[in-house]
Amino acid sequence: MRAIRRALGRPYLLMAAVVLIIGAIWFFRLALQEFLLLDRLVNVYTNDAQVRMDSYAITPVVTARVLEVLVTEGDRVTEGQVLVRLDQDDVLAELREAQAIAEGIAQQVEELRLGLPLAIEQAELRIERAEAALEISQQAAQRGHVLLDVQRDRIAKMVAEQQAGLEAARARLREQEAALRETELALGRTRSLSDEGIVPQEQLDAALMTLERAQARLSVAQEQVRQAQQHYPSGDSPEMIRVHERDAQSAEARVEEHRAALDLARNERRLAELGQQRLKVLEARHEEAKARVQALELKLSRTVLHSPTDGIVGYNRIEPGEMVKGDPSDPPIMVIHDPSSLYVTANVWESDISRVRIGRPAEVWVDAYRLHVLGRGKPYRGRVRRINPTTAAEMAGLPPERLFIRREQKVPVKIAIEDADPGFRAGMLAEVLILIDDGAIAEEQ
């Protein structure tokens, strides 16, 4: 019985031994290939990784009412496709007003540009004419003053001559008056002697004739005195000096008039020069008005929101009729995801980051695509594209701890997937193995 039991028991032992050997081989293979026991010692491994993709936030910059929402969550969109239309009435009204202001200023600038050269030229011409007229009037006034001085000298000489003639006439008058008095006395004596019969009648008649001649000479002397008082030897009178003075005053008045005309012409030229400054101000205002028009045109174009890339609408929070604010601090109204930009962000321990270089190959396992429970399945190929310059804690902006505790930090590393599966979704968990001794030439960061 014992022999039989031994014989029957040996195959089971053999089978148990075979099973143990196969299990050991399978576990050893699983440990090497699936759990990466050796690869973790040689290469850089982390299971703190996630699938990412580029996302584009759609944020309005115009405060307006939503007219149309042309896509819904999950829709595929192409670059430039219209996503949302906003109400344009308010922006259009502002744009028309700004365009009207810009056109008005442009018209003023054009009119000033055309009229300013002519105004300056006319002002210069008026200045030349006023200067010429002023010079002529100044010369005429100077000649008038010279003539007035000459006439004054001449009148002074005439007055001196008239005074001398008048004194001579008066002397002759006094002479004739004295002679007349003597003749009258002689006539009286002769008449007395004639009455007494002492002298003949002829002598009395002669005395009478002498008296008449003396009276005649006295009348002539009186007339000469009168004429000497009223007339000058040259035929002029002191009144002529007043005529020349009035002429000189008129010439001075014309000088002042032409000087005022010259000042007016110069003021007109200064106004024309000020027109150049006004032209510069209007040109600056025109540039401001054009800039406002361009800004409003840009604002009008932003009432239509377009997709920045090909992708999928991953989030939408607005409906037609709602009001949106052009506030960058508000959350986006829509998010577009770009599946073609899939990558993996792997957080590598700082003790291993010195062995990671840009361009190194990597193997990626996504948890959602495991083939079985115990294994990882076939890895996806990838390559290191970026090593973040800060740690994950620094990127998170966490406040410093009051009590310092030394912990090993992790550095985010971006890995581009070369053969990504179309079913990958952002946020999926993954494991990454960055190959160090692959022989590939890696670029230094």
ABEGO torsion letter per residue (X at the ends): XAAAAAAAAAAAAAAAAAAAAAAAAAAAAAAAAAAGAAAAAABBBBABBBBBBBBBBBBBABBBBBABBABBBGBBBBBGBBABBBBAAAAAAAAAAAAAAAAAAAAAAAAAAAAAAAAAAAAAAAAAAAAAAAAAAAAAAAAAAAAAAAAAAAAAAAAAAAAAAAAAAAAAAAAAAAAAAAAAAAAAAAAAAAAAGABBAAAAAAAAAAAAAAAAAAAAAAAAAAAAAABBAAGBBAAAAAAAAAAAAAAAAAAAAAAAAAAAAAAAAAAAAAAAAAAAAAAAAAAAAAAAAAAAAAAAAAABBBBABBEBBABBABBBGBBBBBBAABBBABBBBBAAABBBBBBBBAAAAAABBBGBBBBBBBAAABABAABAEBBBBBBBABBBABBAAAAAGBBBBABBBBBBBBBBBBBBBABBBAABBBGBBBBBBBBABAGBBBBBX
